[in-house]
Amino acid sequence: MSPLSALQELRAFEFSGAPSLSNINTARSLEPLAALNRLEELRLTNLKVEEDGLRPVAKCRGLKRLSVANTFDTEDYAYLAARMPNTVCRHFNATVRVQGDAIKRGSDTMVVGRRKPFLNSREDAGRIAMYEAAFAKLKANHSV
């Protein structure tokens, strides 16, 4: 990813692995993205980051939209949510409403963060409230 830092006019970037989780792409760090001052849209899917997780993305001050998979630590999402109030990302919340196969299995809510559960908003309201409080606390800890 290091050569990306030279692309100063880059406005949108996608770094993804293959659609199947068996072909995840790997990056040592997302730090080269920090140099992209004009970057407005970033999409990261099927990606493993070896160092620093998502945190370097917070340095992309012009970022308007971030689309990222639910494969990073909850604290990384809370960190970005606190540091990037002008960026839209559905993972900047404790939970995300889901559709498709998860609903067929009785789940309509995904807790944000790697290895977090899918829940049912009616049956698991107490657990969802617990995750929301924990996320709010993490976000407050990272506020500038």
PENOR-V671132 format. One record per residue. PHI is phi in radians with two decimals (999 if undefined). Layout:
# PENOR-V671132
phi=PHI
phi=PHI
This chain:
# PENOR-V671132
phi=999
phi=-0.92
phi=-1.06
phi=-1.07
phi=-1.07
phi=-1.43
phi=-1.55
phi=-1.09
phi=-1.65
phi=-1.09
phi=-1.91
phi=-2.45
phi=-2.60
phi=-2.19
phi=-2.23
phi=-2.44
phi=-1.59
phi=-1.18
phi=-0.99
phi=-1.49
phi=-1.16
phi=-1.34
phi=-2.09
phi=-1.29
phi=-1.47
phi=-2.21
phi=-2.19
phi=-1.15
phi=-2.72
phi=-1.66
phi=-0.95
phi=-1.01
phi=-1.17
phi=-1.08
phi=-1.43
phi=-1.57
phi=-1.15
phi=-1.72
phi=-1.09
phi=-1.95
phi=-2.38
phi=-2.36
phi=-2.22
phi=-2.23
phi=-2.37
phi=0.82
phi=-2.29
phi=-1.92
phi=-1.98
phi=-1.35
phi=-2.28
phi=1.23
phi=0.91
phi=-1.51
phi=-0.94
phi=-1.03
phi=-1.09
phi=-1.07
phi=-1.40
phi=-1.46
phi=-1.11
phi=-1.58
phi=-1.15
phi=-1.77
phi=-2.35
phi=-2.19
phi=-2.05
phi=-2.48
phi=-1.30
phi=-1.53
phi=-2.02
phi=-1.97
phi=-1.14
phi=-0.94
phi=-1.08
phi=-1.12
phi=-1.15
phi=-1.14
phi=-1.04
phi=-1.13
phi=-1.04
phi=-1.28
phi=-1.58
phi=-2.25
phi=-1.14
phi=-1.70
phi=-1.84
phi=-1.61
phi=-2.70
phi=-1.17
phi=-1.55
phi=-1.54
phi=-2.38
phi=-1.18
phi=-2.40
phi=-2.31
phi=-1.22
phi=-2.08
phi=-2.31
phi=1.46
phi=-1.04
phi=-1.05
phi=-1.14
phi=-1.06
phi=-1.58
phi=1.66
phi=-1.86
phi=-2.25
phi=-2.41
phi=-1.86
phi=-1.38
phi=-1.29
phi=2.20
phi=-1.02
phi=1.08
phi=-1.77
phi=-1.43
phi=-1.69
phi=-2.29
phi=-1.79
phi=-1.05
phi=-1.48
phi=-1.31
phi=-1.97
phi=-0.98
phi=-1.13
phi=-1.15
phi=-1.10
phi=-1.07
phi=-1.11
phi=-1.13
phi=-1.12
phi=-1.15
phi=-1.13
phi=-1.14
phi=-1.06
phi=-1.17
phi=-1.06
phi=-1.08
phi=-1.10
phi=-1.13
phi=-1.84
phi=-1.16
phi=-1.61
